[in-house]
Amino acid sequence: MKQQGLIPELNPQQTRLLAHLQAGHSLTRIDAWARLGILEAPARVCELRSMGYPIKTERVTVRNRYDEPVQIARWSLPAAQPEQPL
């Protein structure tokens, strides 16, 4: 049972994915598998979003193994905004 008010603990895949994004890198499903060993990256992104992380999605075109153009998602975190003086 989920307890109210507690910050959920991240699993290892969520931790790796979030650290990659927080380092200023973007990530696609292909990158997640090759670099981070995460096969179901869309599920991890969905989980992180449900925890409140503001992960952005951009659609990008890549070529598949048959040299056909296909669209995939590229995820990133928004750039930190400098604080405005009052």
C-alpha positions, 0 to 999 in steps of 0.5 A, a space after each residue: 500500500 502506498 503511503 501518502 507524503 513519502 517520496 518514492 524510492 527509485 529503482 536502479 533503471 529509474 536512477 540511471 535514466 534520471 542521472 543521465 537526464 540530470 547530467 544534461 543529456 537527452 535520451 532515446 529508446 535506442 540510446 537507453 538500451 545501448 548506453 544504460 541497459 534499459 529495454 523499456 525506457 518509455 515505461 521508466 520515463 512514465 514512472 518518473 513523470 508520475 513521480 513529478 519529474 518534468 521530462 520533455 518529449 521531442 519527436 525525432 526522425 531516424 532511419 531503421 535497419 531498412 533505411 526507412 525514416 521512422 519517428 521516435 521519442 527523445 527525452 530530456 529535462 528542461 534547462 534550469 531557469 536562472 532565478 529572477 531578482 525580485 
